[in-house]
Amino acid sequence: MSEIQETQIIEQNDKFPFWKFIYILLRWKKFITINVFVLSLISVGISLLLPLWFKSTASILPPKEQDMFGMFGGASSLLQSLGGKAFGQNVGTYSYLAILKSRNSMEKVIQKFNLISVYEEENIDKTIEALEDNVSFEVQNDGNITIEVFDKSPKRAANIANYFVEILNSTSIQLGTQEAKNNREFIENRLNQCRNDLKNSEDSLSIFQKNKSIIISPDEKSSAISAYAELYALKAKREIEIDILKKTVNEDNQQLKQKKIELEEISKKLSSFPQTGVEGFRLYREIMIQQKILEFLLPLYEQAKINEQKDIPVLLVLDKAAPAIEKSKPKRSIVVLVVFFISFFTFTFLSISMDKVISETSTQETYTEKKLRDFTHSILNIYKMNL
C-alpha cells in the first residue's frame, strides 16, 4: 500500500470511525492473530486437562394427599365433610426440599460414599459445602422433584442420587409415622373422655329414673334432641380440627381462621336452642350428644392406628438415576470460544491503544509517554511488524 493510499484512508477514517477501526485491525492483524491463536490453543490444552464430570438425575413424585375417611362412606354424614389433611400419615405437610437439603441428609451421603476422602477435604463442614455445590434439588412445573448429582465417577453420581431418594423416603415415613402417632394419641384421649362422659350420663339417667320411678322414652322429643346432639357433635369435630391444625400451621392460616368462624357460629346456634325444664330429658339429651361424638371418633381412631403402623414407600420414583454415558462438563467448546472472544477483544483494544501511541507525535513528550512509545516499538520489533 502506497503512502498516498494510506493518507487517503486516514482522511476517510476521520469521517468514518468504523473504517478507522477496520484499518487498525488490518495494520495490527499479525499481533492480534498470533496472540489470539496462542491463547486459544492454550485454552484447548487446559480444557483437555480438566477433570470430567458426569451428571445423574433421579425424578420422584410426592404422594397425593390421603383422605382417611374414604373407607367410612356410610359411617356418618359428619365424617364425609372432614378431609384427611388434618389427620393421618400426611407426609405432604413436610417440605421434601428441606429434608434433602438438611445437614442430616448430607452427612448420611458423605458417610455412605466416604466423600471426605473423595473430595479431599479437611473436615465434614467443608465436605458438606462441596457436596452442596455438586447437587441440585428442584421442583418442576409438573410437580415432580428432580435430584441432580455431579461427580467425576458416573456410577457414584447415580448411586448418590438414588441414595438421596432412599433418605427422603425413609425420613418422610419416620416423620409421617410420628405425626400419625401424635394424632392417634390426641384422638385416643378425646375418645376416652367421651366414653367416660357417656358412662357418667348413662349412670345419671339411670339414677334419675330409679329415684323418680319413671322411664324416659327415646321417642319423646327425639327429633329435637337428635338435632341438638348432631349440632353438638359437629362442634366437637370442629374443636378437634382446630386443635390439630394449631400443631401444624400458624394462626394466620386461612383454613384455621375458617374453622374458628364455623365454631363460633355453631356455638351461637347451640345457645339458641330452648333448654328443657325437665331434668330427665336433659340427661337423655346428654347421652345422645356423647353417642354422636363417639360415633364420630371411633372410625377416626381406628384409621389413626392404621396410619401409625404404615411403613410403605411414600414416594413414587419416576426415573431412577443411571450412570451417565457422556460427560456433563467441562464444555470444552464453550471454554475455547470464551477465551477466543475475550482475547480477541483484549488484543484489539491494545492494538487501538498502541496505534494511537505511535501515530501521535509531540515535541514535548512526558516521561510516561516516552516509555509507552518505546514499549510499543519493542512490541513491533518482537512481532517484526513495520508500521
Summary of the structure (lengths in Angstrom):
residues: 387
radius of gyration: 40.0
end to end distance: 11.3
largest distance: 137.1
contacts: 1068
relative contact order: 0.15
helix: 70%
strand: 7%
